[in-house]
């Protein structure tokens, strides 16, 4: 649900606003009386009378009313179909929240393990994601608690709640780092490909792995937006982000048929059976990152109308199936496009849009759209990170003074910028988050919550199975860290 605060003006509202409100009221009255309009005093009108403009309404006002009525139809239809709490609204919200930078990294992840092994890992992560999100909703139903923090405090106490807050802080912090890296990638690449004399520009403007555009995005956009006390994720930006991801998948699909870019069918026949076990951990960490949606699931479940296990199970099944289908499509198409030139995918550092698509316009449009959608998304990660940090250093403080609010926000953004400058690409961020914090958020915490909340109802076999998954998750984290630090 989107709520936007605004100051009330002493001036009268414009005519368009008045007519829009009147038209909405008329539509609501018609719905209440079975499609028959009503007068302001409640007297029903016939269909002819309800559509007829009043005598004191001029031709311009009547035309404007008809135009607004025409526009209200689609708006009301979309608002009704995807309203907060409805099944379609919940599905759309969760898919939009789940799809993200992980999609761009999947072609490189597929190169690490091979197509068939990557498909298996995507499906395994989808099944584990369905299981753990379902167990989360079961905990919420049992305890009537709908946040990780409340469940952590209820099950294992204040200290465990602090651990969960720390994990949330690092996760949100890392998401904003990936946004900074992507913005610099996109703006520099677009400028280099679109500007006619890009060779004459300073190199820091067209370097996809530079720091200039990251600095501009951090201090000129992210900092001012994050200083707002109330930041709401408007449905427009949610829709734009989802549309951009779908557009990118369609764009790389179209370019996969371009003979100037690739011989897709030949690459598919030569490489579809390739399996590389050495890349299992890198690919699996990317898949875990791609399915990180569990905190959003609790929030959506709290708003679900007629909250039942069956309805939520259906939502989660559609969510995981849709994401798995999109991930397999994007990973496979991006991989087979450049399977004969693996160095091209390696040079993208986890961003398929940086691959050599011959400056195709359809790819440039996707880059520009994603650049625009990432700017308002950054504060939605920075603000929760700052709130988590405040909760750790000042647990009892509800609202910090502005100087502390500014200092914490500035510190977080500066540290994110520093990390973004030194990181070679989003593949590093995705790999580390997916290999360390991802298993905690997606597997360990939900399983720990469930075993505690339902400890008196679990059979020995179920308890053993859940504990096995927890141990396996910790083992994966340990091996991943050892491999990344060259100790293994």
Residue pairs with C-beta under 8 A, 6 or more apart in sequence:
1 84
1 303
2 232
2 233
2 234
2 235
3 232
4 232
4 234
5 230
15 61
15 64
16 64
16 68
19 61
19 64
19 65
19 68
20 68
20 72
22 65
23 65
23 68
23 69
23 72
24 72
24 76
26 37
26 50
27 69
27 72
27 76
29 37
29 38
30 36
30 37
30 38
30 50
32 38
33 44
35 47
36 44
36 45
36 46
36 47
36 50
37 44
37 45
37 46
37 47
37 49
37 50
37 51
38 44
38 45
39 45
53 61
53 62
53 65
57 65
81 88
81 89
82 88
82 89
82 92
82 235
83 89
84 93
84 303
85 303
85 304
85 305
86 305
87 304
87 305
87 311
87 314
87 315
90 300
90 303
90 304
90 315
91 315
91 318
91 319
91 322
92 238
92 242
93 238
93 296
93 300
94 293
94 296
94 297
94 300
94 315
94 319
95 242
95 319
95 322
95 323
96 238
96 239
96 241
96 242
97 238
97 293
97 296
98 290
98 291
98 292
98 293
98 296
98 319
98 323
99 241
99 242
99 245
99 323
99 326
100 175
100 241
100 245
100 290
101 175
101 178
101 179
101 182
101 289
101 426
101 430
102 286
102 287
102 289
102 290
102 291
102 327
102 430
102 434
103 245
103 248
103 249
103 290
103 326
103 327
103 330
104 182
104 248
104 350
104 351
104 352
104 353
104 426
105 286
105 289
105 290
105 350
105 351
105 352
105 426
105 427
105 430
106 118
106 286
106 290
106 327
106 330
106 331
106 334
106 352
107 330
107 331
107 333
107 334
107 335
107 337
107 338
107 345
107 348
107 352
107 355
108 345
108 346
108 348
108 349
108 350
108 352
108 427
109 118
109 279
109 282
109 283
109 286
109 287
109 331
110 118
110 283
110 331
110 332
110 334
110 335
111 279
111 335
111 339
111 342
111 345
111 346
112 276
112 279
112 282
112 283
113 121
113 275
113 276
113 277
113 279
113 280
113 282
113 283
114 271
114 273
114 274
114 275
114 276
114 279
115 271
115 272
115 273
115 274
115 331
115 332
115 335
115 336
116 272
116 273
116 274
116 275
117 275
117 276
117 277
117 279
117 280
117 283
118 283
118 287
118 331
118 332
118 335
119 328
119 332
121 280
121 283
121 284
121 287
122 287
122 290
122 324
122 327
122 328
122 331
123 324
124 287
125 284
125 287
125 288
125 290
125 291
126 291
126 320
126 321
126 323
126 324
127 320
128 291
128 442
128 443
128 469
129 291
129 293
129 294
129 320
129 442
130 316
130 317
130 320
132 294
132 442
132 443
132 446
132 447
133 293
133 294
133 297
133 316
133 319
133 446
134 312
134 313
134 316
135 446
135 447
135 449
135 450
136 294
136 297
136 298
136 301
136 446
136 449
136 450
137 297
137 298
137 301
137 309
137 312
137 316
138 309
138 450
138 453
138 454
139 145
139 151
139 446
139 449
139 450
139 453
139 454
140 146
140 151
140 298
140 301
140 302
141 307
141 309
142 453
142 454
143 150
143 151
143 154
143 453
145 151
145 154
146 298
146 299
146 301
146 302
147 295
147 298
147 299
148 164
148 168
148 294
148 295
148 298
148 441
148 445
149 161
149 164
149 165
151 449
151 453
152 160
152 161
152 163
152 164
152 445
152 449
153 160
153 161
154 453
155 448
155 449
155 452
155 453
156 448
156 452
162 392
162 395
164 445
165 388
165 391
165 392
166 388
166 392
167 437
167 440
167 441
167 445
168 295
168 384
168 385
168 388
169 385
169 388
169 389
169 392
170 433
170 437
171 292
171 433
171 437
171 441
172 381
172 382
172 384
172 385
172 388
173 381
173 385
173 412
173 415
173 416
174 429
174 432
174 433
174 437
175 381
175 433
176 222
176 378
176 381
176 382
176 385
176 412
176 413
176 416
177 416
177 419
177 420
177 423
177 429
178 426
178 429
178 430
179 217
179 374
179 377
179 378
179 381
180 214
180 217
180 218
180 222
180 378
180 416
180 417
180 420
181 214
181 420
181 423
181 425
181 426
181 429
182 351
182 370
182 371
182 374
182 426
183 213
183 214
183 217
183 371
183 374
183 375
184 208
184 209
184 210
184 211
184 212
184 213
184 214
184 217
184 420
185 208
185 209
185 351
185 353
185 354
185 425
185 426
186 353
186 367
186 368
186 370
186 371
186 374
187 213
187 371
188 205
188 206
188 207
188 208
188 210
188 212
188 213
189 206
189 208
189 353
189 354
189 367
190 364
190 367
190 368
190 371
191 198
191 201
191 205
191 206
192 198
192 206
192 208
193 359
193 364
194 364
195 201
198 206
203 210
204 210
204 211
204 212
205 212
205 213
208 354
209 349
209 424
209 425
211 417
211 420
211 421
214 417
214 420
214 421
215 417
217 375
217 378
218 413
218 414
218 416
218 417
219 413
219 417
221 375
221 378
222 375
222 378
222 379
222 382
222 413
223 409
223 410
223 413
225 231
225 375
225 376
225 378
225 379
226 378
226 379
226 382
226 383
226 386
226 409
226 413
227 405
227 406
227 409
228 379
229 399
229 405
231 379
231 380
231 383
233 380
234 376
237 373
237 376
237 377
240 369
240 372
240 373
241 373
241 377
243 369
244 366
244 369
244 370
244 373
245 326
246 326
247 365
247 366
247 369
248 330
248 353
248 366
248 370
249 326
249 329
249 330
249 333
251 360
251 362
251 363
251 365
251 366
252 330
252 333
252 334
252 337
252 352
252 363
253 329
253 333
254 362
255 261
255 262
255 337
255 357
255 360
255 362
255 363
256 262
256 264
256 333
256 336
256 337
257 264
258 358
258 360
260 358
261 337
261 356
261 357
261 358
261 360
262 336
262 337
262 338
262 340
263 340
264 336
264 337
266 340
267 336
267 337
267 338
267 339
267 340
268 336
268 339
270 339
270 340
271 335
271 336
271 339
271 340
272 336
281 435
281 476
281 479
281 480
281 483
282 431
284 434
284 435
284 476
285 430
285 431
285 432
285 433
285 434
285 435
285 438
285 480
286 350
286 427
286 430
286 431
286 434
287 327
287 434
288 434
288 435
288 438
288 439
288 442
289 430
289 431
289 433
289 434
289 438
290 323
290 327
290 434
291 320
291 323
291 442
292 433
292 434
292 438
292 441
292 442
293 319
294 441
294 442
294 445
294 446
295 441
297 316
300 315
301 307
301 312
304 311
304 312
304 315
330 352
334 345
334 352
334 355
335 345
337 355
338 344
338 345
338 355
338 356
344 355
344 356
345 352
345 355
347 354
347 355
348 354
348 355
348 425
349 424
349 425
349 426
349 427
349 428
350 425
350 426
350 427
350 428
350 430
350 431
351 425
351 426
351 427
353 363
353 366
353 367
353 370
357 363
382 409
382 412
382 413
382 416
385 412
386 405
386 408
386 409
386 412
389 408
389 412
390 397
390 400
390 404
390 408
394 400
400 408
419 429
423 429
431 484
432 484
435 476
435 477
435 480
435 481
435 484
436 477
436 480
436 481
439 473
439 474
439 476
439 477
440 473
440 477
443 469
443 470
443 473
444 470
444 473
444 474
447 466
447 469
447 470
447 473
448 470
450 466
451 458
451 463
451 466
451 467
455 463
458 466
479 488
482 488
